[in-house]
Amino acid sequence: MLINLKAEMARKDVKPKDIAEFLSVRLATIYDKINGHYDFSFNEALKIKRHFFPAHDLEYLFDRQENKPA
């Protein structure tokens, strides 16, 4: 799950629908990717970062929390 991306979306009031429309993909696809079922492509991640979250690093936004040591 992309916890940092979800947190920043909440802070900036960016809805999954906004990202889906921006990328011209189905809303369900965005939910699947945010929840970690599938990965965003590099180009998708870059577009999201540049358009919605220019102040944040890609590494921060798209860090998968499952990989963190306990």
All heavy atoms as a GROMACS GRO file, in nm:
protein
  587
    1MET      N    1   0.084  -0.117   0.000
    1MET     CA    2   0.000   0.000   0.000
    1MET      C    3   0.089   0.124   0.000
    1MET      O    4   0.192   0.128   0.065
    1MET     CB    5  -0.091   0.000   0.123
    1MET     CG    6  -0.184   0.116   0.124
    1MET     SD    7  -0.298   0.128   0.262
    1MET     CE    8  -0.355  -0.037   0.282
    2LEU      N    9   0.045   0.223  -0.072
    2LEU     CA   10   0.122   0.347  -0.084
    2LEU      C   11   0.072   0.447   0.020
    2LEU      O   12  -0.003   0.541  -0.011
    2LEU     CB   13   0.110   0.402  -0.226
    2LEU     CG   14   0.161   0.310  -0.336
    2LEU    CD1   15   0.133   0.369  -0.473
    2LEU    CD2   16   0.309   0.282  -0.319
    3ILE      N   17   0.114   0.428   0.143
    3ILE     CA   18   0.065   0.508   0.254
    3ILE      C   19   0.102   0.655   0.238
    3ILE      O   20   0.020   0.744   0.266
    3ILE     CB   21   0.116   0.452   0.388
    3ILE    CG1   22   0.053   0.315   0.412
    3ILE    CG2   23   0.087   0.546   0.503
    3ILE    CD1   24   0.107   0.242   0.534
    4ASN      N   25   0.222   0.685   0.194
    4ASN     CA   26   0.263   0.825   0.178
    4ASN      C   27   0.180   0.894   0.070
    4ASN      O   28   0.139   1.009   0.087
    4ASN     CB   29   0.411   0.835   0.145
    4ASN     CG   30   0.498   0.786   0.258
    4ASN    OD1   31   0.456   0.780   0.373
    4ASN    ND2   32   0.620   0.747   0.225
    5LEU      N   33   0.157   0.825  -0.039
    5LEU     CA   34   0.075   0.884  -0.146
    5LEU      C   35  -0.066   0.909  -0.095
    5LEU      O   36  -0.122   1.016  -0.117
    5LEU     CB   37   0.071   0.791  -0.268
    5LEU     CG   38  -0.014   0.840  -0.385
    5LEU    CD1   39   0.035   0.974  -0.438
    5LEU    CD2   40  -0.019   0.736  -0.495
    6LYS      N   41  -0.123   0.813  -0.023
    6LYS     CA   42  -0.257   0.831   0.031
    6LYS      C   43  -0.262   0.950   0.128
    6LYS      O   44  -0.357   1.028   0.127
    6LYS     CB   45  -0.304   0.703   0.100
    6LYS     CG   46  -0.338   0.593   0.003
    6LYS     CD   47  -0.377   0.466   0.074
    6LYS     CE   48  -0.523   0.471   0.113
    6LYS     NZ   49  -0.572   0.342   0.163
    7ALA      N   50  -0.161   0.963   0.211
    7ALA     CA   51  -0.157   1.073   0.308
    7ALA      C   52  -0.150   1.208   0.236
    7ALA      O   53  -0.220   1.303   0.273
    7ALA     CB   54  -0.038   1.056   0.402
    8GLU      N   55  -0.066   1.217   0.134
    8GLU     CA   56  -0.054   1.343   0.061
    8GLU      C   57  -0.181   1.373  -0.018
    8GLU      O   58  -0.220   1.490  -0.031
    8GLU     CB   59   0.069   1.342  -0.030
    8GLU     CG   60   0.201   1.335   0.043
    8GLU     CD   61   0.219   1.445   0.147
    8GLU    OE1   62   0.172   1.559   0.125
    8GLU    OE2   63   0.281   1.417   0.251
    9MET      N   64  -0.245   1.272  -0.069
    9MET     CA   65  -0.373   1.291  -0.137
    9MET      C   66  -0.475   1.352  -0.041
    9MET      O   67  -0.548   1.444  -0.077
    9MET     CB   68  -0.425   1.159  -0.194
    9MET     CG   69  -0.348   1.110  -0.315
    9MET     SD   70  -0.395   0.943  -0.366
    9MET     CE   71  -0.566   0.971  -0.416
   10ALA      N   72  -0.479   1.300   0.081
   10ALA     CA   73  -0.572   1.352   0.182
   10ALA      C   74  -0.538   1.497   0.218
   10ALA      O   75  -0.628   1.581   0.229
   10ALA     CB   76  -0.570   1.264   0.305
   11ARG      N   77  -0.409   1.525   0.235
   11ARG     CA   78  -0.367   1.661   0.270
   11ARG      C   79  -0.404   1.764   0.164
   11ARG      O   80  -0.439   1.876   0.193
   11ARG     CB   81  -0.217   1.665   0.295
   11ARG     CG   82  -0.176   1.607   0.427
   11ARG     CD   83  -0.026   1.625   0.452
   11ARG     NE   84   0.013   1.544   0.564
   11ARG     CZ   85   0.079   1.429   0.556
   11ARG    NH1   86   0.118   1.383   0.439
   11ARG    NH2   87   0.108   1.361   0.665
   12LYS      N   88  -0.392   1.723   0.037
   12LYS     CA   89  -0.416   1.816  -0.073
   12LYS      C   90  -0.555   1.800  -0.134
   12LYS      O   91  -0.585   1.864  -0.235
   12LYS     CB   92  -0.310   1.798  -0.181
   12LYS     CG   93  -0.172   1.843  -0.140
   12LYS     CD   94  -0.092   1.872  -0.262
   12LYS     CE   95   0.014   1.973  -0.227
   12LYS     NZ   96   0.060   2.044  -0.343
   13ASP      N   97  -0.636   1.714  -0.074
   13ASP     CA   98  -0.771   1.686  -0.123
   13ASP      C   99  -0.771   1.640  -0.268
   13ASP      O  100  -0.852   1.685  -0.350
   13ASP     CB  101  -0.862   1.810  -0.104
   13ASP     CG  102  -1.009   1.774  -0.114
   13ASP    OD1  103  -1.046   1.661  -0.077
   13ASP    OD2  104  -1.087   1.859  -0.160
   14VAL      N  105  -0.677   1.551  -0.299
   14VAL     CA  106  -0.671   1.489  -0.432
   14VAL      C  107  -0.740   1.354  -0.420
   14VAL      O  108  -0.704   1.271  -0.337
   14VAL     CB  109  -0.525   1.470  -0.478
   14VAL    CG1  110  -0.519   1.393  -0.609
   14VAL    CG2  111  -0.456   1.605  -0.492
   15LYS      N  112  -0.844   1.335  -0.498
   15LYS     CA  113  -0.922   1.211  -0.495
   15LYS      C  114  -0.868   1.113  -0.599
   15LYS      O  115  -0.812   1.153  -0.702
   15LYS     CB  116  -1.069   1.241  -0.526
   15LYS     CG  117  -1.130   1.348  -0.440
   15LYS     CD  118  -1.148   1.300  -0.300
   15LYS     CE  119  -1.223   1.403  -0.217
   15LYS     NZ  120  -1.162   1.433  -0.092
   16PRO      N  121  -0.886   0.982  -0.574
   16PRO     CA  122  -0.849   0.884  -0.675
   16PRO      C  123  -0.912   0.915  -0.811
   16PRO      O  124  -0.849   0.895  -0.915
   16PRO     CB  125  -0.900   0.752  -0.618
   16PRO     CG  126  -0.893   0.773  -0.469
   16PRO     CD  127  -0.933   0.917  -0.451
   17LYS      N  128  -1.034   0.968  -0.809
   17LYS     CA  129  -1.101   1.006  -0.933
   17LYS      C  130  -1.021   1.112  -1.010
   17LYS      O  131  -1.012   1.107  -1.132
   17LYS     CB  132  -1.240   1.060  -0.901
   17LYS     CG  133  -1.318   1.106  -1.019
   17LYS     CD  134  -1.451   1.165  -0.977
   17LYS     CE  135  -1.517   1.228  -1.097
   17LYS     NZ  136  -1.610   1.332  -1.063
   18ASP      N  137  -0.960   1.206  -0.937
   18ASP     CA  138  -0.879   1.310  -1.001
   18ASP      C  139  -0.760   1.249  -1.074
   18ASP      O  140  -0.727   1.289  -1.187
   18ASP     CB  141  -0.828   1.411  -0.898
   18ASP     CG  142  -0.941   1.481  -0.823
   18ASP    OD1  143  -1.049   1.502  -0.882
   18ASP    OD2  144  -0.920   1.512  -0.704
   19ILE      N  145  -0.695   1.154  -1.010
   19ILE     CA  146  -0.579   1.088  -1.070
   19ILE      C  147  -0.623   1.004  -1.189
   19ILE      O  148  -0.558   1.004  -1.294
   19ILE     CB  149  -0.503   1.006  -0.965
   19ILE    CG1  150  -0.443   1.100  -0.860
   19ILE    CG2  151  -0.394   0.921  -1.032
   19ILE    CD1  152  -0.376   1.031  -0.744
   20ALA      N  153  -0.734   0.931  -1.174
   20ALA     CA  154  -0.784   0.848  -1.283
   20ALA      C  155  -0.815   0.932  -1.406
   20ALA      O  156  -0.778   0.897  -1.519
   20ALA     CB  157  -0.908   0.771  -1.238
   21GLU      N  158  -0.881   1.045  -1.385
   21GLU     CA  159  -0.913   1.133  -1.498
   21GLU      C  160  -0.787   1.193  -1.560
   21GLU      O  161  -0.776   1.202  -1.681
   21GLU     CB  162  -1.008   1.244  -1.452
   21GLU     CG  163  -1.147   1.195  -1.422
   21GLU     CD  164  -1.238   1.302  -1.363
   21GLU    OE1  165  -1.193   1.416  -1.340
   21GLU    OE2  166  -1.356   1.269  -1.339
   22PHE      N  167  -0.692   1.231  -1.475
   22PHE     CA  168  -0.568   1.289  -1.525
   22PHE      C  169  -0.490   1.190  -1.611
   22PHE      O  170  -0.435   1.226  -1.715
   22PHE     CB  171  -0.482   1.336  -1.408
   22PHE     CG  172  -0.349   1.390  -1.448
   22PHE    CD1  173  -0.338   1.510  -1.518
   22PHE    CD2  174  -0.233   1.322  -1.416
   22PHE    CE1  175  -0.214   1.559  -1.555
   22PHE    CE2  176  -0.109   1.370  -1.453
   22PHE     CZ  177  -0.099   1.489  -1.523
   23LEU      N  178  -0.488   1.062  -1.568
   23LEU     CA  179  -0.413   0.960  -1.642
   23LEU      C  180  -0.497   0.891  -1.749
   23LEU      O  181  -0.445   0.806  -1.822
   23LEU     CB  182  -0.360   0.854  -1.544
   23LEU     CG  183  -0.256   0.900  -1.443
   23LEU    CD1  184  -0.219   0.784  -1.350
   23LEU    CD2  185  -0.132   0.955  -1.512
   24SER      N  186  -0.626   0.924  -1.755
   24SER     CA  187  -0.718   0.861  -1.851
   24SER      C  188  -0.723   0.709  -1.834
   24SER      O  189  -0.711   0.633  -1.929
   24SER     CB  190  -0.680   0.896  -1.996
   24SER     OG  191  -0.686   1.034  -2.015
   25VAL      N  192  -0.741   0.668  -1.708
   25VAL     CA  193  -0.756   0.526  -1.677
   25VAL      C  194  -0.881   0.508  -1.591
   25VAL      O  195  -0.936   0.605  -1.538
   25VAL     CB  196  -0.633   0.466  -1.606
   25VAL    CG1  197  -0.509   0.476  -1.693
   25VAL    CG2  198  -0.609   0.533  -1.472
   26ARG      N  199  -0.922   0.383  -1.575
   26ARG     CA  200  -1.039   0.354  -1.492
   26ARG      C  201  -1.010   0.384  -1.346
   26ARG      O  202  -0.898   0.366  -1.298
   26ARG     CB  203  -1.076   0.206  -1.504
   26ARG     CG  204  -1.124   0.160  -1.638
   26ARG     CD  205  -1.154   0.013  -1.635
   26ARG     NE  206  -1.134  -0.033  -1.498
   26ARG     CZ  207  -1.127  -0.159  -1.458
   26ARG    NH1  208  -1.137  -0.254  -1.541
   26ARG    NH2  209  -1.108  -0.190  -1.334
   27LEU      N  210  -1.111   0.425  -1.273
   27LEU     CA  211  -1.098   0.453  -1.131
   27LEU      C  212  -1.055   0.328  -1.055
   27LEU      O  213  -0.970   0.335  -0.966
   27LEU     CB  214  -1.231   0.506  -1.076
   27LEU     CG  215  -1.235   0.542  -0.928
   27LEU    CD1  216  -1.128   0.646  -0.894
   27LEU    CD2  217  -1.374   0.591  -0.891
   28ALA      N  218  -1.109   0.213  -1.090
   28ALA     CA  219  -1.072   0.087  -1.023
   28ALA      C  220  -0.923   0.059  -1.038
   28ALA      O  221  -0.861   0.004  -0.946
   28ALA     CB  222  -1.156  -0.028  -1.078
   29THR      N  223  -0.866   0.095  -1.150
   29THR     CA  224  -0.722   0.075  -1.172
   29THR      C  225  -0.642   0.158  -1.072
   29THR      O  226  -0.544   0.108  -1.015
   29THR     CB  227  -0.685   0.115  -1.316
   29THR    OG1  228  -0.760   0.034  -1.407
   29THR    CG2  229  -0.536   0.099  -1.341
   30ILE      N  230  -0.683   0.280  -1.048
   30ILE     CA  231  -0.612   0.366  -0.953
   30ILE      C  232  -0.624   0.308  -0.812
   30ILE      O  233  -0.524   0.302  -0.739
   30ILE     CB  234  -0.666   0.510  -0.959
   30ILE    CG1  235  -0.638   0.571  -1.097
   30ILE    CG2  236  -0.604   0.596  -0.848
   30ILE    CD1  237  -0.492   0.574  -1.139
   31TYR      N  238  -0.742   0.264  -0.773
   31TYR     CA  239  -0.758   0.203  -0.641
   31TYR      C  240  -0.669   0.080  -0.627
   31TYR      O  241  -0.604   0.062  -0.524
   31TYR     CB  242  -0.904   0.163  -0.616
   31TYR     CG  243  -0.990   0.277  -0.568
   31TYR    CD1  244  -1.095   0.324  -0.647
   31TYR    CD2  245  -0.969   0.338  -0.445
   31TYR    CE1  246  -1.175   0.428  -0.604
   31TYR    CE2  247  -1.048   0.442  -0.401
   31TYR     CZ  248  -1.151   0.486  -0.480
   31TYR     OH  249  -1.230   0.590  -0.436
   32ASP      N  250  -0.664  -0.003  -0.730
   32ASP     CA  251  -0.579  -0.122  -0.725
   32ASP      C  252  -0.432  -0.085  -0.708
   32ASP      O  253  -0.358  -0.150  -0.634
   32ASP     CB  254  -0.595  -0.206  -0.852
   32ASP     CG  255  -0.725  -0.285  -0.854
   32ASP    OD1  256  -0.788  -0.299  -0.748
   32ASP    OD2  257  -0.762  -0.334  -0.963
   33LYS      N  258  -0.389   0.018  -0.775
   33LYS     CA  259  -0.248   0.058  -0.768
   33LYS      C  260  -0.216   0.125  -0.635
   33LYS      O  261  -0.112   0.096  -0.575
   33LYS     CB  262  -0.213   0.149  -0.887
   33LYS     CG  263  -0.213   0.072  -1.018
   33LYS     CD  264  -0.176   0.157  -1.136
   33LYS     CE  265  -0.172   0.073  -1.263
   33LYS     NZ  266  -0.110   0.142  -1.375
   34ILE      N  267  -0.303   0.211  -0.585
   34ILE     CA  268  -0.279   0.275  -0.456
   34ILE      C  269  -0.275   0.172  -0.344
   34ILE      O  270  -0.196   0.182  -0.251
   34ILE     CB  271  -0.387   0.382  -0.428
   34ILE    CG1  272  -0.369   0.502  -0.520
   34ILE    CG2  273  -0.383   0.427  -0.282
   34ILE    CD1  274  -0.483   0.604  -0.514
   35ASN      N  275  -0.360   0.070  -0.355
   35ASN     CA  276  -0.368  -0.033  -0.251
   35ASN      C  277  -0.265  -0.145  -0.268
   35ASN      O  278  -0.264  -0.240  -0.191
   35ASN     CB  279  -0.509  -0.090  -0.244
   35ASN     CG  280  -0.606   0.012  -0.189
   35ASN    OD1  281  -0.575   0.083  -0.094
   35ASN    ND2  282  -0.724   0.022  -0.249
   36GLY      N  283  -0.178  -0.132  -0.368
   36GLY     CA  284  -0.065  -0.224  -0.381
   36GLY      C  285  -0.092  -0.352  -0.457
   36GLY      O  286  -0.008  -0.441  -0.460
   37HIS      N  287  -0.207  -0.363  -0.522
   37HIS     CA  288  -0.235  -0.483  -0.601
   37HIS      C  289  -0.154  -0.484  -0.730
   37HIS      O  290  -0.117  -0.590  -0.780
   37HIS     CB  291  -0.384  -0.494  -0.633
   37HIS     CG  292  -0.470  -0.501  -0.510
   37HIS    ND1  293  -0.470  -0.609  -0.425
   37HIS    CD2  294  -0.555  -0.411  -0.457
   37HIS    CE1  295  -0.553  -0.586  -0.326
   37HIS    NE2  296  -0.605  -0.466  -0.342
   38TYR      N  297  -0.129  -0.366  -0.782
   38TYR     CA  298  -0.047  -0.347  -0.902
   38TYR      C  299   0.040  -0.224  -0.880
   38TYR      O  300   0.010  -0.141  -0.796
   38TYR     CB  301  -0.134  -0.326  -1.028
   38TYR     CG  302  -0.227  -0.440  -1.055
   38TYR    CD1  303  -0.361  -0.432  -1.018
   38TYR    CD2  304  -0.182  -0.556  -1.115
   38TYR    CE1  305  -0.448  -0.537  -1.040
   38TYR    CE2  306  -0.268  -0.662  -1.139
   38TYR     CZ  307  -0.401  -0.653  -1.101
   38TYR     OH  308  -0.486  -0.757  -1.122
   39ASP      N  309   0.145  -0.212  -0.958
   39ASP     CA  310   0.235  -0.097  -0.947
   39ASP      C  311   0.201   0.009  -1.050
   39ASP      O  312   0.157  -0.023  -1.161
   39ASP     CB  313   0.380  -0.140  -0.970
   39ASP     CG  314   0.433  -0.228  -0.859
   39ASP    OD1  315   0.391  -0.209  -0.743
   39ASP    OD2  316   0.515  -0.316  -0.889
   40PHE      N  317   0.224   0.134  -1.013
   40PHE     CA  318   0.219   0.241  -1.111
   40PHE      C  319   0.342   0.226  -1.200
   40PHE      O  320   0.450   0.191  -1.152
   40PHE     CB  321   0.225   0.378  -1.042
   40PHE     CG  322   0.097   0.421  -0.979
   40PHE    CD1  323   0.075   0.403  -0.844
   40PHE    CD2  324  -0.002   0.483  -1.055
   40PHE    CE1  325  -0.044   0.445  -0.785
   40PHE    CE2  326  -0.120   0.525  -0.997
   40PHE     CZ  327  -0.142   0.505  -0.862
   41SER      N  328   0.328   0.255  -1.328
   41SER     CA  329   0.445   0.258  -1.414
   41SER      C  330   0.528   0.380  -1.374
   41SER      O  331   0.479   0.472  -1.308
   41SER     CB  332   0.405   0.269  -1.561
   41SER     OG  333   0.355   0.399  -1.590
   42PHE      N  334   0.654   0.380  -1.415
   42PHE     CA  335   0.739   0.495  -1.384
   42PHE      C  336   0.679   0.623  -1.443
   42PHE      O  337   0.675   0.727  -1.377
   42PHE     CB  338   0.881   0.473  -1.437
   42PHE     CG  339   0.970   0.592  -1.413
   42PHE    CD1  340   1.021   0.617  -1.288
   42PHE    CD2  341   1.000   0.678  -1.517
   42PHE    CE1  342   1.101   0.728  -1.265
   42PHE    CE2  343   1.081   0.789  -1.496
   42PHE     CZ  344   1.132   0.814  -1.369
   43ASN      N  345   0.632   0.616  -1.566
   43ASN     CA  346   0.575   0.734  -1.631
   43ASN      C  347   0.450   0.783  -1.559
   43ASN      O  348   0.431   0.904  -1.545
   43ASN     CB  349   0.544   0.707  -1.778
   43ASN     CG  350   0.670   0.702  -1.862
   43ASN    OD1  351   0.771   0.759  -1.826
   43ASN    ND2  352   0.663   0.632  -1.973
   44GLU      N  353   0.365   0.692  -1.514
   44GLU     CA  354   0.246   0.731  -1.438
   44GLU      C  355   0.287   0.800  -1.308
   44GLU      O  356   0.232   0.905  -1.272
   44GLU     CB  357   0.160   0.610  -1.404
   44GLU     CG  358   0.088   0.549  -1.522
   44GLU     CD  359   0.020   0.420  -1.488
   44GLU    OE1  360   0.065   0.348  -1.395
   44GLU    OE2  361  -0.080   0.388  -1.554
   45ALA      N  362   0.381   0.740  -1.236
   45ALA     CA  363   0.427   0.797  -1.110
   45ALA      C  364   0.485   0.936  -1.131
   45ALA      O  365   0.456   1.029  -1.054
   45ALA     CB  366   0.530   0.704  -1.045
   46LEU      N  367   0.564   0.952  -1.233
   46LEU     CA  368   0.624   1.082  -1.263
   46LEU      C  369   0.518   1.187  -1.296
   46LEU      O  370   0.524   1.300  -1.248
   46LEU     CB  371   0.723   1.067  -1.378
   46LEU     CG  372   0.821   1.179  -1.401
   46LEU    CD1  373   0.904   1.207  -1.277
   46LEU    CD2  374   0.912   1.146  -1.518
   47LYS      N  375   0.418   1.148  -1.375
   47LYS     CA  376   0.310   1.241  -1.408
   47LYS      C  377   0.233   1.283  -1.284
   47LYS      O  378   0.200   1.401  -1.267
   47LYS     CB  379   0.215   1.177  -1.510
   47LYS     CG  380   0.271   1.169  -1.649
   47LYS     CD  381   0.172   1.099  -1.740
   47LYS     CE  382   0.229   1.081  -1.879
   47LYS     NZ  383   0.135   1.011  -1.969
   48ILE      N  384   0.202   1.187  -1.198
   48ILE     CA  385   0.128   1.216  -1.074
   48ILE      C  386   0.209   1.310  -0.987
   48ILE      O  387   0.158   1.410  -0.936
   48ILE     CB  388   0.095   1.086  -0.998
   48ILE    CG1  389  -0.008   1.004  -1.077
   48ILE    CG2  390   0.044   1.115  -0.856
   48ILE    CD1  391  -0.024   0.862  -1.028
   49LYS      N  392   0.335   1.280  -0.969
   49LYS     CA  393   0.422   1.364  -0.886
   49LYS      C  394   0.429   1.506  -0.940
   49LYS      O  395   0.410   1.602  -0.867
   49LYS     CB  396   0.562   1.301  -0.879
   49LYS     CG  397   0.663   1.382  -0.797
   49LYS     CD  398   0.763   1.445  -0.891
   49LYS     CE  399   0.880   1.510  -0.827
   49LYS     NZ  400   0.857   1.633  -0.756
   50ARG      N  401   0.454   1.519  -1.068
   50ARG     CA  402   0.472   1.653  -1.128
   50ARG      C  403   0.343   1.734  -1.126
   50ARG      O  404   0.347   1.855  -1.103
   50ARG     CB  405   0.520   1.639  -1.272
   50ARG     CG  406   0.666   1.600  -1.281
   50ARG     CD  407   0.710   1.587  -1.425
   50ARG     NE  408   0.852   1.560  -1.433
   50ARG     CZ  409   0.912   1.515  -1.542
   50ARG    NH1  410   0.842   1.496  -1.653
   50ARG    NH2  411   1.042   1.492  -1.542
   51HIS      N  412   0.231   1.670  -1.148
   51HIS     CA  413   0.104   1.742  -1.158
   51HIS      C  414   0.042   1.772  -1.021
   51HIS      O  415  -0.003   1.884  -0.998
   51HIS     CB  416   0.004   1.662  -1.242
   51HIS     CG  417  -0.124   1.734  -1.266
   51HIS    ND1  418  -0.135   1.836  -1.358
   51HIS    CD2  419  -0.246   1.721  -1.210
   51HIS    CE1  420  -0.260   1.882  -1.357
   51HIS    NE2  421  -0.330   1.814  -1.268
   52PHE      N  422   0.040   1.673  -0.933
   52PHE     CA  423  -0.031   1.688  -0.806
   52PHE      C  424   0.060   1.720  -0.687
   52PHE      O  425   0.018   1.787  -0.594
   52PHE     CB  426  -0.110   1.561  -0.773
   52PHE     CG  427  -0.222   1.532  -0.869
   52PHE    CD1  428  -0.208   1.434  -0.966
   52PHE    CD2  429  -0.340   1.603  -0.863
   52PHE    CE1  430  -0.311   1.406  -1.054
   52PHE    CE2  431  -0.444   1.577  -0.951
   52PHE     CZ  432  -0.430   1.478  -1.047
   53PHE      N  433   0.183   1.668  -0.688
   53PHE     CA  434   0.270   1.678  -0.570
   53PHE      C  435   0.412   1.720  -0.607
   53PHE      O  436   0.509   1.649  -0.576
   53PHE     CB  437   0.273   1.543  -0.496
   53PHE     CG  438   0.137   1.484  -0.473
   53PHE    CD1  439   0.092   1.378  -0.549
   53PHE    CD2  440   0.054   1.536  -0.375
   53PHE    CE1  441  -0.034   1.324  -0.528
   53PHE    CE2  442  -0.072   1.483  -0.353
   53PHE     CZ  443  -0.116   1.377  -0.430
   54PRO      N  444   0.430   1.834  -0.670
   54PRO     CA  445   0.564   1.872  -0.718
   54PRO      C  446   0.665   1.894  -0.606
   54PRO      O  447   0.785   1.885  -0.631
   54PRO     CB  448   0.538   2.002  -0.796
   54PRO     CG  449   0.409   2.054  -0.742
   54PRO     CD  450   0.329   1.934  -0.703
   55ALA      N  451   0.621   1.917  -0.485
   55ALA     CA  452   0.714   1.943  -0.374
   55ALA      C  453   0.770   1.815  -0.312
   55ALA      O  454   0.859   1.822  -0.229
   55ALA     CB  455   0.644   2.025  -0.266
   56HIS      N  456   0.719   1.699  -0.354
   56HIS     CA  457   0.762   1.573  -0.292
   56HIS      C  458   0.845   1.488  -0.388
   56HIS      O  459   0.831   1.498  -0.510
   56HIS     CB  460   0.640   1.493  -0.247
   56HIS     CG  461   0.562   1.561  -0.140
   56HIS    ND1  462   0.607   1.571  -0.011
   56HIS    CD2  463   0.444   1.626  -0.143
   56HIS    CE1  464   0.519   1.637   0.061
   56HIS    NE2  465   0.419   1.672  -0.017
   57ASP      N  466   0.930   1.405  -0.331
   57ASP     CA  467   1.013   1.313  -0.409
   57ASP      C  468   0.933   1.191  -0.451
   57ASP      O  469   0.844   1.146  -0.378
   57ASP     CB  470   1.133   1.264  -0.327
   57ASP     CG  471   1.230   1.375  -0.294
   57ASP    OD1  472   1.242   1.470  -0.373
   57ASP    OD2  473   1.295   1.366  -0.188
   58LEU      N  474   0.967   1.135  -0.566
   58LEU     CA  475   0.906   1.010  -0.610
   58LEU      C  476   0.926   0.899  -0.506
   58LEU      O  477   0.834   0.821  -0.480
   58LEU     CB  478   0.966   0.963  -0.743
   58LEU     CG  479   0.911   1.022  -0.870
   58LEU    CD1  480   0.993   0.973  -0.989
   58LEU    CD2  481   0.765   0.989  -0.887
   59GLU      N  482   1.046   0.893  -0.451
   59GLU     CA  483   1.078   0.788  -0.355
   59GLU      C  484   0.987   0.794  -0.234
   59GLU      O  485   0.946   0.691  -0.181
   59GLU     CB  486   1.225   0.798  -0.310
   59GLU     CG  487   1.325   0.768  -0.418
   59GLU     CD  488   1.357   0.890  -0.506
   59GLU    OE1  489   1.299   0.999  -0.484
   59GLU    OE2  490   1.436   0.874  -0.599
   60TYR      N  491   0.955   0.913  -0.190
   60TYR     CA  492   0.865   0.930  -0.075
   60TYR      C  493   0.722   0.891  -0.113
   60TYR      O  494   0.658   0.812  -0.043
   60TYR     CB  495   0.870   1.075  -0.026
   60TYR     CG  496   0.758   1.111   0.068
   60TYR    CD1  497   0.757   1.062   0.199
   60TYR    CD2  498   0.653   1.191   0.026
   60TYR    CE1  499   0.652   1.094   0.285
   60TYR    CE2  500   0.549   1.224   0.112
   60TYR     CZ  501   0.549   1.174   0.240
   60TYR     OH  502   0.446   1.204   0.325
   61LEU      N  503   0.672   0.945  -0.222
   61LEU     CA  504   0.533   0.922  -0.260
   61LEU      C  505   0.504   0.776  -0.291
   61LEU      O  506   0.397   0.725  -0.255
   61LEU     CB  507   0.497   1.007  -0.383
   61LEU     CG  508   0.487   1.156  -0.363
   61LEU    CD1  509   0.474   1.226  -0.497
   61LEU    CD2  510   0.371   1.191  -0.271
   62PHE      N  511   0.596   0.708  -0.356
   62PHE     CA  512   0.569   0.574  -0.406
   62PHE      C  513   0.645   0.465  -0.330
   62PHE      O  514   0.664   0.355  -0.379
   62PHE     CB  515   0.595   0.567  -0.557
   62PHE     CG  516   0.499   0.653  -0.633
   62PHE    CD1  517   0.530   0.784  -0.664
   62PHE    CD2  518   0.373   0.606  -0.665
   62PHE    CE1  519   0.440   0.867  -0.730
   62PHE    CE2  520   0.281   0.687  -0.731
   62PHE     CZ  521   0.315   0.817  -0.765
   63ASP      N  522   0.683   0.495  -0.207
   63ASP     CA  523   0.749   0.398  -0.120
   63ASP      C  524   0.646   0.295  -0.076
   63ASP      O  525   0.542   0.330  -0.020
   63ASP     CB  526   0.808   0.469   0.002
   63ASP     CG  527   0.886   0.376   0.092
   63ASP    OD1  528   0.946   0.279   0.041
   63ASP    OD2  529   0.886   0.400   0.213
   64ARG      N  530   0.676   0.169  -0.100
   64ARG     CA  531   0.587   0.061  -0.058
   64ARG      C  532   0.617   0.026   0.087
   64ARG      O  533   0.724  -0.020   0.118
   64ARG     CB  534   0.602  -0.060  -0.148
   64ARG     CG  535   0.558  -0.031  -0.292
   64ARG     CD  536   0.570  -0.154  -0.378
   64ARG     NE  537   0.482  -0.258  -0.334
   64ARG     CZ  538   0.360  -0.281  -0.384
   64ARG    NH1  539   0.315  -0.206  -0.480
   64ARG    NH2  540   0.286  -0.379  -0.338
   65GLN      N  541   0.522   0.043   0.173
   65GLN     CA  542   0.540   0.025   0.317
   65GLN      C  543   0.568  -0.119   0.354
   65GLN      O  544   0.626  -0.144   0.459
   65GLN     CB  545   0.416   0.076   0.391
   65GLN     CG  546   0.394   0.224   0.375
   65GLN     CD  547   0.510   0.308   0.426
   65GLN    OE1  548   0.559   0.287   0.534
   65GLN    NE2  549   0.555   0.401   0.346
   66GLU      N  550   0.532  -0.216   0.271
   66GLU     CA  551   0.555  -0.357   0.304
   66GLU      C  552   0.703  -0.389   0.315
   66GLU      O  553   0.741  -0.484   0.381
   66GLU     CB  554   0.495  -0.449   0.197
   66GLU     CG  555   0.347  -0.438   0.178
   66GLU     CD  556   0.309  -0.326   0.081
   66GLU    OE1  557   0.375  -0.310  -0.022
   66GLU    OE2  558   0.214  -0.253   0.112
   67ASN      N  559   0.788  -0.309   0.252
   67ASN     CA  560   0.931  -0.336   0.249
   67ASN      C  561   1.006  -0.282   0.370
   67ASN      O  562   1.126  -0.296   0.381
   67ASN     CB  563   0.993  -0.276   0.122
   67ASN     CG  564   0.936  -0.341  -0.002
   67ASN    OD1  565   0.892  -0.454   0.000
   67ASN    ND2  566   0.936  -0.266  -0.110
   68LYS      N  567   0.935  -0.218   0.462
   68LYS     CA  568   1.001  -0.158   0.579
   68LYS      C  569   1.031  -0.266   0.682
   68LYS      O  570   0.948  -0.350   0.710
   68LYS     CB  571   0.911  -0.052   0.643
   68LYS     CG  572   0.882   0.065   0.554
   68LYS     CD  573   1.005   0.150   0.540
   68LYS     CE  574   0.973   0.270   0.456
   68LYS     NZ  575   1.086   0.337   0.408
   69PRO      N  576   1.151  -0.262   0.743
   69PRO     CA  577   1.181  -0.356   0.850
   69PRO      C  578   1.093  -0.327   0.973
   69PRO      O  579   1.060  -0.212   1.000
   69PRO     CB  580   1.328  -0.332   0.882
   69PRO     CG  581   1.364  -0.204   0.817
   69PRO     CD  582   1.261  -0.173   0.714
   70ALA      N  583   1.061  -0.433   1.043
   70ALA     CA  584   0.973  -0.418   1.162
   70ALA      C  585   1.049  -0.362   1.280
   70ALA      O  586   1.164  -0.365   1.294
   70ALA     CB  587   0.912  -0.552   1.197
   0.00000   0.00000   0.00000
